[in-house]
Amino acid sequence: MATGTEPPATEDHPRGGGVHTRTRAAIRAPHLRTDRWWLAPAATAAGLLAFVVYSTWRAFANADYYAAPYVSPFYSPCLAENCAPMRSGPNWELLGSWWGVSPAIIILIFPLGFRLTCYYYRKAYYRGFWASPPACAVAEPHKKYTGETRFPLVLQNIHRYFFCAALLVAVVLTYDTVLAFRDEHYAWGHMGLGTLVFLANIALIWAYTLSCHSCRHIVGGKLKHFSRHPVRYRAWQLVGRLNARHMQLAWASLVSVALADFYVYLVASGVFDDPRLF
Protein backbone atom coordinates (compact mmCIF):
# COMPACT_ATOMS: atom_id res chain seq x y z
CA MET A 1 0.00 0.00 0.00
CA ALA A 2 1.38 3.39 -0.93
CA THR A 3 1.76 5.79 1.94
CA GLY A 4 3.12 8.78 0.07
CA THR A 5 6.49 8.57 1.78
CA GLU A 6 8.16 6.06 -0.53
CA PRO A 7 11.03 7.55 -2.53
CA PRO A 8 10.39 7.83 -6.25
CA ALA A 9 12.18 5.26 -8.34
CA THR A 10 14.30 7.94 -10.01
CA GLU A 11 15.22 9.74 -6.77
CA ASP A 12 17.98 8.70 -4.44
CA HIS A 13 17.05 8.24 -0.77
CA PRO A 14 18.65 10.79 1.55
CA ARG A 15 22.00 9.44 2.62
CA GLY A 16 23.32 9.33 6.15
CA GLY A 17 22.93 7.43 9.36
CA GLY A 18 20.66 7.72 12.35
CA VAL A 19 17.22 8.87 11.26
CA HIS A 20 18.35 9.30 7.65
CA THR A 21 18.16 5.67 6.59
CA ARG A 22 16.04 3.67 4.16
CA THR A 23 13.85 2.48 7.02
CA ARG A 24 12.58 6.01 7.63
CA ALA A 25 10.27 8.21 5.61
CA ALA A 26 11.99 9.74 2.58
CA ILE A 27 11.69 13.37 3.65
CA ARG A 28 14.61 15.52 2.57
CA ALA A 29 13.73 18.43 4.85
CA PRO A 30 15.34 18.18 8.31
CA HIS A 31 11.85 18.58 9.81
CA LEU A 32 8.36 19.76 8.94
CA ARG A 33 7.76 21.95 11.99
CA THR A 34 6.92 25.60 11.31
CA ASP A 35 6.90 26.83 14.91
CA ARG A 36 9.88 28.11 16.89
CA TRP A 37 10.75 24.65 18.20
CA TRP A 38 14.32 25.71 19.02
CA LEU A 39 13.17 28.18 21.67
CA ALA A 40 12.47 25.58 24.40
CA PRO A 41 15.81 23.71 24.18
CA ALA A 42 17.69 27.01 23.91
CA ALA A 43 15.98 28.40 27.02
CA THR A 44 16.60 25.13 28.85
CA ALA A 45 20.30 25.18 27.97
CA ALA A 46 20.60 28.82 29.05
CA GLY A 47 18.86 28.16 32.38
CA LEU A 48 20.94 25.10 33.20
CA LEU A 49 24.16 26.83 32.16
CA ALA A 50 23.34 29.81 34.37
CA PHE A 51 22.84 27.53 37.36
CA VAL A 52 26.07 25.63 36.65
CA VAL A 53 28.05 28.88 36.50
CA TYR A 54 26.48 30.27 39.67
CA SER A 55 26.74 27.05 41.70
CA THR A 56 30.36 26.52 40.62
CA TRP A 57 31.28 30.03 41.76
CA ARG A 58 29.55 29.60 45.11
CA ALA A 59 30.86 26.09 45.71
CA PHE A 60 34.49 27.11 45.22
CA ALA A 61 34.13 30.46 46.99
CA ASN A 62 34.26 28.84 50.43
CA ALA A 63 33.06 32.07 52.02
CA ASP A 64 29.88 33.90 53.03
CA TYR A 65 27.81 30.77 53.45
CA TYR A 66 26.77 31.20 57.09
CA ALA A 67 25.01 34.08 58.76
CA ALA A 68 23.37 33.03 62.02
CA PRO A 69 20.94 31.37 61.99
CA TYR A 70 21.08 30.68 58.24
CA VAL A 71 23.41 28.27 56.46
CA SER A 72 23.55 28.00 52.67
CA PRO A 73 22.00 24.80 51.28
CA PHE A 74 25.14 24.44 49.14
CA TYR A 75 27.21 23.92 52.30
CA SER A 76 24.84 21.82 54.40
CA PRO A 77 25.73 19.52 55.98
CA CYS A 78 29.29 20.73 56.37
CA LEU A 79 31.50 17.67 56.78
CA ALA A 80 35.01 19.14 57.00
CA GLU A 81 36.96 20.71 59.84
CA ASN A 82 37.40 23.97 57.93
CA CYS A 83 33.66 24.75 58.13
CA ALA A 84 32.45 27.99 59.64
CA PRO A 85 31.36 27.55 63.27
CA MET A 86 27.61 26.96 63.44
CA ARG A 87 26.00 26.78 66.83
CA SER A 88 23.80 23.66 66.82
CA GLY A 89 24.20 23.71 63.06
CA PRO A 90 24.87 20.90 60.58
CA ASN A 91 28.66 20.99 60.86
CA TRP A 92 29.88 17.45 61.42
CA GLU A 93 33.65 17.18 61.07
CA LEU A 94 33.67 13.68 59.60
CA LEU A 95 36.57 14.29 57.22
CA GLY A 96 38.88 16.01 59.71
CA SER A 97 41.50 18.57 58.81
CA TRP A 98 42.96 16.93 55.69
CA TRP A 99 40.19 18.35 53.49
CA GLY A 100 41.59 21.74 52.52
CA VAL A 101 39.24 22.96 49.78
CA SER A 102 35.65 24.12 49.93
CA PRO A 103 33.43 21.76 51.98
CA ALA A 104 30.57 22.42 49.55
CA ILE A 105 32.22 20.12 47.01
CA ILE A 106 31.70 17.16 49.33
CA ILE A 107 27.97 17.48 49.76
CA LEU A 108 26.97 18.90 46.36
CA ILE A 109 27.91 15.59 44.75
CA PHE A 110 24.69 14.04 46.06
CA PRO A 111 21.98 16.59 45.11
CA LEU A 112 23.71 17.29 41.79
CA GLY A 113 24.01 13.56 41.10
CA PHE A 114 20.31 13.20 41.87
CA ARG A 115 19.43 15.96 39.42
CA LEU A 116 21.87 14.89 36.71
CA THR A 117 20.39 11.40 36.64
CA CYS A 118 16.79 12.61 37.02
CA TYR A 119 14.52 11.51 34.18
CA TYR A 120 13.36 15.04 33.46
CA TYR A 121 16.81 16.63 33.60
CA ARG A 122 18.16 13.93 31.31
CA LYS A 123 15.58 14.94 28.72
CA ALA A 124 16.38 18.61 29.35
CA TYR A 125 20.13 18.50 28.84
CA TYR A 126 20.01 15.81 26.16
CA ARG A 127 17.94 18.22 24.10
CA GLY A 128 19.51 21.47 25.23
CA PHE A 129 23.20 20.53 24.95
CA TRP A 130 23.42 17.37 22.83
CA ALA A 131 20.45 17.87 20.47
CA SER A 132 19.50 14.25 21.07
CA PRO A 133 16.91 14.96 19.79
CA PRO A 134 16.59 18.76 19.64
CA ALA A 135 12.79 18.58 19.92
CA CYS A 136 9.83 16.40 19.04
CA ALA A 137 9.61 15.59 15.31
CA VAL A 138 13.02 17.15 14.68
CA ALA A 139 15.75 14.85 13.41
CA GLU A 140 18.84 14.68 15.58
CA PRO A 141 22.21 15.33 13.88
CA HIS A 142 23.89 12.19 15.22
CA LYS A 143 24.56 9.33 12.84
CA LYS A 144 23.64 6.61 15.30
CA TYR A 145 21.69 6.16 18.50
CA THR A 146 22.81 3.91 21.33
CA GLY A 147 20.57 5.21 24.08
CA GLU A 148 21.95 4.80 27.61
CA THR A 149 23.56 1.43 27.02
CA ARG A 150 27.18 2.60 26.91
CA PHE A 151 29.56 4.41 29.25
CA PRO A 152 29.11 7.03 30.60
CA LEU A 153 25.33 7.20 30.08
CA VAL A 154 24.84 3.71 31.48
CA LEU A 155 25.63 5.29 34.86
CA GLN A 156 22.24 7.03 34.69
CA ASN A 157 20.86 3.82 36.18
CA ILE A 158 22.22 4.78 39.61
CA HIS A 159 19.49 7.41 39.87
CA ARG A 160 17.56 5.33 42.41
CA TYR A 161 20.57 5.38 44.74
CA PHE A 162 21.04 9.12 44.37
CA PHE A 163 17.35 9.39 45.31
CA CYS A 164 18.13 7.81 48.69
CA ALA A 165 21.02 10.27 49.18
CA ALA A 166 18.75 13.16 48.18
CA LEU A 167 16.28 12.13 50.88
CA LEU A 168 19.03 12.43 53.52
CA VAL A 169 20.05 15.84 52.19
CA ALA A 170 16.41 16.99 52.30
CA VAL A 171 16.20 15.89 55.94
CA VAL A 172 19.27 17.97 56.78
CA LEU A 173 17.87 20.99 54.94
CA THR A 174 14.65 20.55 56.90
CA TYR A 175 16.72 20.72 60.09
CA ASP A 176 18.33 23.92 58.78
CA THR A 177 14.87 25.38 58.20
CA VAL A 178 13.88 24.62 61.79
CA LEU A 179 17.03 26.40 62.98
CA ALA A 180 15.95 29.42 60.92
CA PHE A 181 13.30 30.12 63.57
CA ARG A 182 16.06 31.60 65.74
CA ASP A 183 17.53 35.08 65.68
CA GLU A 184 21.16 36.04 65.19
CA HIS A 185 21.77 35.42 68.90
CA TYR A 186 20.37 31.87 68.63
CA ALA A 187 17.24 32.67 70.64
CA TRP A 188 14.23 30.58 69.62
CA GLY A 189 10.79 31.87 68.66
CA HIS A 190 11.89 34.39 66.07
CA MET A 191 11.38 34.70 62.35
CA GLY A 192 13.02 36.74 59.62
CA LEU A 193 12.71 37.13 55.88
CA GLY A 194 15.31 34.41 55.53
CA THR A 195 13.00 32.03 57.39
CA LEU A 196 10.37 32.50 54.68
CA VAL A 197 13.01 31.93 52.00
CA PHE A 198 14.07 28.70 53.69
CA LEU A 199 10.47 27.54 54.14
CA ALA A 200 9.70 28.05 50.46
CA ASN A 201 12.92 26.30 49.47
CA ILE A 202 12.43 23.21 51.64
CA ALA A 203 8.81 22.86 50.49
CA LEU A 204 9.93 22.84 46.86
CA ILE A 205 12.88 20.54 47.61
CA TRP A 206 10.59 17.96 49.20
CA ALA A 207 7.98 18.31 46.46
CA TYR A 208 10.60 17.78 43.74
CA THR A 209 12.27 14.89 45.58
CA LEU A 210 9.01 13.06 46.24
CA SER A 211 7.80 13.63 42.67
CA CYS A 212 10.72 11.56 41.42
CA HIS A 213 9.88 8.54 39.26
CA SER A 214 12.00 6.35 41.53
CA CYS A 215 9.94 7.45 44.52
CA ARG A 216 6.75 6.58 42.68
CA HIS A 217 8.10 3.12 41.93
CA ILE A 218 9.26 2.56 45.52
CA VAL A 219 5.87 3.60 46.90
CA GLY A 220 3.64 1.64 44.53
CA GLY A 221 5.84 -0.56 42.42
CA LYS A 222 5.61 -4.36 42.25
CA LEU A 223 2.07 -4.38 43.68
CA LYS A 224 -0.37 -6.62 41.86
CA HIS A 225 -3.42 -5.64 43.92
CA PHE A 226 -3.75 -2.08 45.15
CA SER A 227 -6.90 -3.08 47.02
CA ARG A 228 -4.79 -5.14 49.41
CA HIS A 229 -2.45 -2.22 50.11
CA PRO A 230 -4.69 0.84 50.62
CA VAL A 231 -2.02 2.92 52.39
CA ARG A 232 0.54 2.40 49.66
CA TYR A 233 -2.13 3.01 47.05
CA ARG A 234 -3.00 6.40 48.52
CA ALA A 235 0.69 7.27 48.82
CA TRP A 236 1.18 6.21 45.19
CA GLN A 237 -1.70 8.46 44.11
CA LEU A 238 -0.19 11.41 45.99
CA VAL A 239 3.25 10.85 44.48
CA GLY A 240 1.60 10.41 41.09
CA ARG A 241 -0.01 13.84 41.33
CA LEU A 242 3.36 15.34 42.21
CA ASN A 243 5.00 13.37 39.42
CA ALA A 244 2.65 15.01 36.91
CA ARG A 245 4.32 18.33 37.85
CA HIS A 246 7.85 16.91 37.96
CA MET A 247 9.24 19.32 35.35
CA GLN A 248 7.79 22.41 37.02
CA LEU A 249 9.00 21.25 40.44
CA ALA A 250 12.45 20.53 39.03
CA TRP A 251 12.84 24.10 37.82
CA ALA A 252 11.14 25.71 40.82
CA SER A 253 13.36 23.85 43.30
CA LEU A 254 16.47 24.62 41.24
CA VAL A 255 15.67 28.33 41.39
CA SER A 256 14.69 28.22 45.07
CA VAL A 257 17.90 26.52 46.22
CA ALA A 258 19.96 29.08 44.29
CA LEU A 259 17.92 31.94 45.79
CA ALA A 260 18.32 30.52 49.30
CA ASP A 261 22.08 30.37 48.83
CA PHE A 262 22.15 33.88 47.33
CA TYR A 263 20.13 35.26 50.23
CA VAL A 264 22.59 33.80 52.75
CA TYR A 265 25.44 35.22 50.69
CA LEU A 266 23.94 38.72 50.76
CA VAL A 267 23.38 38.62 54.52
CA ALA A 268 26.75 37.03 55.29
CA SER A 269 28.65 39.48 53.11
CA GLY A 270 26.99 42.46 54.80
CA VAL A 271 24.96 43.71 51.84
CA PHE A 272 21.93 44.05 54.15
CA ASP A 273 20.69 42.79 57.49
CA ASP A 274 18.07 40.08 57.65
CA PRO A 275 14.70 41.83 58.20
CA ARG A 276 13.16 40.45 61.38
CA LEU A 277 9.41 39.76 61.35
CA PHE A 278 9.20 39.00 65.07
C-alpha positions in Angstrom: 0.0 0.0 0.0 1.4 3.4 -0.9 1.8 5.8 1.9 3.1 8.8 0.1 6.5 8.6 1.8 8.2 6.1 -0.5 11.0 7.6 -2.5 10.4 7.8 -6.3 12.2 5.3 -8.3 14.3 7.9 -10.0 15.2 9.7 -6.8 18.0 8.7 -4.4 17.0 8.2 -0.8 18.7 10.8 1.6 22.0 9.4 2.6 23.3 9.3 6.2 22.9 7.4 9.4 20.7 7.7 12.4 17.2 8.9 11.3 18.4 9.3 7.6 18.2 5.7 6.6 16.0 3.7 4.2 13.8 2.5 7.0 12.6 6.0 7.6 10.3 8.2 5.6 12.0 9.7 2.6 11.7 13.4 3.6 14.6 15.5 2.6 13.7 18.4 4.9 15.3 18.2 8.3 11.9 18.6 9.8 8.4 19.8 8.9 7.8 21.9 12.0 6.9 25.6 11.3 6.9 26.8 14.9 9.9 28.1 16.9 10.8 24.7 18.2 14.3 25.7 19.0 13.2 28.2 21.7 12.5 25.6 24.4 15.8 23.7 24.2 17.7 27.0 23.9 16.0 28.4 27.0 16.6 25.1 28.9 20.3 25.2 28.0 20.6 28.8 29.0 18.9 28.2 32.4 20.9 25.1 33.2 24.2 26.8 32.2 23.3 29.8 34.4 22.8 27.5 37.4 26.1 25.6 36.7 28.1 28.9 36.5 26.5 30.3 39.7 26.7 27.1 41.7 30.4 26.5 40.6 31.3 30.0 41.8 29.5 29.6 45.1 30.9 26.1 45.7 34.5 27.1 45.2 34.1 30.5 47.0 34.3 28.8 50.4 33.1 32.1 52.0 29.9 33.9 53.0 27.8 30.8 53.5 26.8 31.2 57.1 25.0 34.1 58.8 23.4 33.0 62.0 20.9 31.4 62.0 21.1 30.7 58.2 23.4 28.3 56.5 23.6 28.0 52.7 22.0 24.8 51.3 25.1 24.4 49.1 27.2 23.9 52.3 24.8 21.8 54.4 25.7 19.5 56.0 29.3 20.7 56.4 31.5 17.7 56.8 35.0 19.1 57.0 37.0 20.7 59.8 37.4 24.0 57.9 33.7 24.7 58.1 32.5 28.0 59.6 31.4 27.5 63.3 27.6 27.0 63.4 26.0 26.8 66.8 23.8 23.7 66.8 24.2 23.7 63.1 24.9 20.9 60.6 28.7 21.0 60.9 29.9 17.5 61.4 33.6 17.2 61.1 33.7 13.7 59.6 36.6 14.3 57.2 38.9 16.0 59.7 41.5 18.6 58.8 43.0 16.9 55.7 40.2 18.4 53.5 41.6 21.7 52.5 39.2 23.0 49.8 35.6 24.1 49.9 33.4 21.8 52.0 30.6 22.4 49.5 32.2 20.1 47.0 31.7 17.2 49.3 28.0 17.5 49.8 27.0 18.9 46.4 27.9 15.6 44.7 24.7 14.0 46.1 22.0 16.6 45.1 23.7 17.3 41.8 24.0 13.6 41.1 20.3 13.2 41.9 19.4 16.0 39.4 21.9 14.9 36.7 20.4 11.4 36.6 16.8 12.6 37.0 14.5 11.5 34.2 13.4 15.0 33.5 16.8 16.6 33.6 18.2 13.9 31.3 15.6 14.9 28.7 16.4 18.6 29.3 20.1 18.5 28.8 20.0 15.8 26.2 17.9 18.2 24.1 19.5 21.5 25.2 23.2 20.5 25.0 23.4 17.4 22.8 20.5 17.9 20.5 19.5 14.3 21.1 16.9 15.0 19.8 16.6 18.8 19.6 12.8 18.6 19.9 9.8 16.4 19.0 9.6 15.6 15.3 13.0 17.2 14.7 15.8 14.8 13.4 18.8 14.7 15.6 22.2 15.3 13.9 23.9 12.2 15.2 24.6 9.3 12.8 23.6 6.6 15.3 21.7 6.2 18.5 22.8 3.9 21.3 20.6 5.2 24.1 22.0 4.8 27.6 23.6 1.4 27.0 27.2 2.6 26.9 29.6 4.4 29.3 29.1 7.0 30.6 25.3 7.2 30.1 24.8 3.7 31.5 25.6 5.3 34.9 22.2 7.0 34.7 20.9 3.8 36.2 22.2 4.8 39.6 19.5 7.4 39.9 17.6 5.3 42.4 20.6 5.4 44.7 21.0 9.1 44.4 17.4 9.4 45.3 18.1 7.8 48.7 21.0 10.3 49.2 18.7 13.2 48.2 16.3 12.1 50.9 19.0 12.4 53.5 20.1 15.8 52.2 16.4 17.0 52.3 16.2 15.9 55.9 19.3 18.0 56.8 17.9 21.0 54.9 14.6 20.5 56.9 16.7 20.7 60.1 18.3 23.9 58.8 14.9 25.4 58.2 13.9 24.6 61.8 17.0 26.4 63.0 16.0 29.4 60.9 13.3 30.1 63.6 16.1 31.6 65.7 17.5 35.1 65.7 21.2 36.0 65.2 21.8 35.4 68.9 20.4 31.9 68.6 17.2 32.7 70.6 14.2 30.6 69.6 10.8 31.9 68.7 11.9 34.4 66.1 11.4 34.7 62.4 13.0 36.7 59.6 12.7 37.1 55.9 15.3 34.4 55.5 13.0 32.0 57.4 10.4 32.5 54.7 13.0 31.9 52.0 14.1 28.7 53.7 10.5 27.5 54.1 9.7 28.1 50.5 12.9 26.3 49.5 12.4 23.2 51.6 8.8 22.9 50.5 9.9 22.8 46.9 12.9 20.5 47.6 10.6 18.0 49.2 8.0 18.3 46.5 10.6 17.8 43.7 12.3 14.9 45.6 9.0 13.1 46.2 7.8 13.6 42.7 10.7 11.6 41.4 9.9 8.5 39.3 12.0 6.3 41.5 9.9 7.4 44.5 6.7 6.6 42.7 8.1 3.1 41.9 9.3 2.6 45.5 5.9 3.6 46.9 3.6 1.6 44.5 5.8 -0.6 42.4 5.6 -4.4 42.2 2.1 -4.4 43.7 -0.4 -6.6 41.9 -3.4 -5.6 43.9 -3.8 -2.1 45.1 -6.9 -3.1 47.0 -4.8 -5.1 49.4 -2.5 -2.2 50.1 -4.7 0.8 50.6 -2.0 2.9 52.4 0.5 2.4 49.7 -2.1 3.0 47.0 -3.0 6.4 48.5 0.7 7.3 48.8 1.2 6.2 45.2 -1.7 8.5 44.1 -0.2 11.4 46.0 3.2 10.9 44.5 1.6 10.4 41.1 0.0 13.8 41.3 3.4 15.3 42.2 5.0 13.4 39.4 2.7 15.0 36.9 4.3 18.3 37.8 7.8 16.9 38.0 9.2 19.3 35.4 7.8 22.4 37.0 9.0 21.2 40.4 12.5 20.5 39.0 12.8 24.1 37.8 11.1 25.7 40.8 13.4 23.8 43.3 16.5 24.6 41.2 15.7 28.3 41.4 14.7 28.2 45.1 17.9 26.5 46.2 20.0 29.1 44.3 17.9 31.9 45.8 18.3 30.5 49.3 22.1 30.4 48.8 22.2 33.9 47.3 20.1 35.3 50.2 22.6 33.8 52.8 25.4 35.2 50.7 23.9 38.7 50.8 23.4 38.6 54.5 26.7 37.0 55.3 28.7 39.5 53.1 27.0 42.5 54.8 25.0 43.7 51.8 21.9 44.1 54.1 20.7 42.8 57.5 18.1 40.1 57.7 14.7 41.8 58.2 13.2 40.5 61.4 9.4 39.8 61.3 9.2 39.0 65.1 
